[in-house]
Amino acid sequence: MTQVMREKSWFLLLLPVLVLASLCSRGQETSAEPAGKTFSTSTAPQAPAALLYSQIRSVGLDASRVFLIRDASIDRDQLHITLADGTIAFTEDVNGRVTGAFFAGEGEILLSPPDQAERASMMLFTGAAILEEQFQTAYIRFNDDSFQDLQPQLRPFDQGKEFVATWNATAKNLAEPDALRLLLTFSRFLPEERSTSHPQDELTAPASTLGDRYMHARIGSAKLGTMDAYFDSLAPDEISVAQEKQVEGYGYYDVLAAFSPKIARVGSFSLEKRPDEIAIESYAIDIDVRPPTQLSADAHLKVDVLQGGARAVLFELSRYLAIKKVEWAGRPVEFIQNQALEGTQLARRGNDVVAVVFPRALRAGEKLELTFSYAGDVLSDAGAGLLYVGARGIWYPNRGMAAADFDVRFQYPQGWILLATGRRVSENPEDSGTASENKSRWVTERPIPVAGFNLGKYTKAVSKAGEATVETYAASSVEKSFPKARTETFDFTNTPPGRPHSSTITVEEPPPSPARNAKIVADAAARAVQFFAERFGRFPYSTLQLTQMPGPISQGWPGLIFLSSYAFLTPSEVSRLHVDKVNTILDKQVTAHETAHQWWGDLIFWRSYRDQWISEGLANYCSMMMLESESPAEFRVVMDKYRQDLLRTNKAGAVLKDAGPVTLGLRLSSSQFPDGYEAISYGRGTWLFHMLRTMLRDANAMLEEQRTQEIKHASPEPFVRALLKVRERYAGKPISTRELIQVFAEELPPSLRYEGRRSLDWFYEGWINGTSIPRIELQGVKLAPKEKSVAVSGTITQKDAPRDLITSVPLYAVLPGDRRVLLGRVFADGPEASFRLSAPLGTRRVVADPEQTILSRPH
Ligand SMILES: [Zn+2]
């Protein structure tokens, strides 16, 4: 029986738009695509950016620029492309520049990823850790002087016309994917518009593309097929290699390897995200919601320009929302709304890219007021008075993860209840107009990284958690796709695109009524708020609202949780859904998990895609801490299930854990492992936090044996202490894996300092950035009784693990009556490590990790 209820957190929706080219994908159902959409722009009579964009995206080959080429190379740090022998045609000019070339002949691409995780990723997809691939064709796009640089290797060719006739259609088709990226560069050279409305410099600074270097090669090889190699100085991973794949009707964009050469030189720790060029300080949005599917909105953005020089800035917006106009300080500016690359994460999330092109270069330190007007079908209707906002992308223009203030005024028909992020400051004011309309205004209490709303025909229930109010909003029935017959196979058609779920489940009539259980859910969420607030600091908002969401998926927004219909079932209704115990427990866990996201994911979010696992793993582990406090046995059952899942094999015989380390983020979901991200970030992520917690707890317990009773109870356990520090330091901010690990390292007692250093680098390298689940055993254990104790010695072995894996292993003495005493933590350093410890008199044997605190294979 599969787990029916799943969680989809909003953060899957948001990533920096600039990384769109280097992101992996999950399948995008083609039926969800708006038909025949290409791109739309402002209809201003003078639209220089639209003209430029149109040229960049459809440029063809120039018959007068076809050459023979030999022994040429294009090198960008670790990425090497050799054009050994063949013919090359360069593209026609775009504003006096050559921006691309098509090559046919013998070529080779060479890429040697700098760290183990990226080499393993390359191995997973290609069968070799290093990419060394012959190719026959290459379409290369660039924004630099590559044309001039290749001149010495060019020789005249007299059949240019024939070559272009053969390849021009292909080249023109391949021109589009890089068009927006190149627009960012070349818009800088557009003539600046003189106007009185927008402040001007006396002397316009010359356009500069310093530090903006881009190259994309689409390579056709006989062995591996078509692949993309990128060098982009503006992307978090400057170098990446990716490949489109079709598996069982779904499109994927597998990222074979991605890294930043600069970071690679200083070690493989998580990337620090490059500062964005703009920051959106606040949103004021007027939005008219027309159930079941439509909305129209004017979004006013206050923007700080952090880095000057750009003429074009990208935003992300649902592909189902069409922009009518974009204004800067009340005056229309050009925009280009472009369909995201099919198969990329952006497209899968239902979003597109919008480029806003300014009439002059932006200046660092200036403040912009932008207004976006847009409308479209972005809501989905699940029936029974249930809507879902968010399945079709994000409903306001955004730049990814960054905190902003929101002030949103909604208008919607009477009979609907609307809930949104922020605090409701007014509802149906006297001047609300016609009687058939509702109005409400929601203002955030603190900057939040993402805003959401939901509406439905709900019944309300209220509970209290300290100062915070917890409200649930549930419909009297479940969505129309909810199972009705006794046994029925069905598809969860309301899941977001690309997330197919199907399951055979057994349900007896009558259908459940979530409204009847609304109070039970409110009380459960209030208990979770209480539990987390006692440990990780107060609930960050005045109210937590939970609204019933159709389908098996839940989402946590700041102060607002869309909770799956399934979470509103009574225990007996749940037991009819599952025959196995573990899925019943997991369903019960969803409310606590989503509530934990209020701290981890919403209040504190993540820096780059490599840090996103923190939110999932930590929220899930915190819900597990709560479960452990209520039922240690159920805690054990779920932890065992996560471990079993990681050791599961796919159809090709690959083990799920080998999808990669948690630090690959959404890249883990690939053609090889379609659910890789969920499985690794939940499963391995939860185990990693359990390892950290128990490691600190054991070491601390040994330390405290020497302390007095008063000190022992003076402070919370070190894991909770570290998370409280994280809360204090990073509230309202993103955190990276490196920063998180450093906070935990501060709590390290002497016995956990590997080679005497107060650092968790060894844990990062082997466990966070690794994939191993070792088999840990003791060998040659000798007990030598002394006068007052027993001297214990032996060897810890780690099998099924890389040779450099370091693990902190707790060793216990087993005393008469099977009583166990913790002897201490020992570093298993590599395949074999000897140890020497003192045990109490009466020790019969020594065992390693009997409590199963390490993600290791069961004995
Ligand atoms: Zn989650």
Boltz pocket constraint, residues with backbone or C-beta under 6 A from the ligand:
constraints:
  - pocket:
      binder: B
      contacts: [[A, 7], [A, 9], [A, 593], [A, 597], [A, 615], [A, 616], [A, 619]]
      max_distance: 6.0
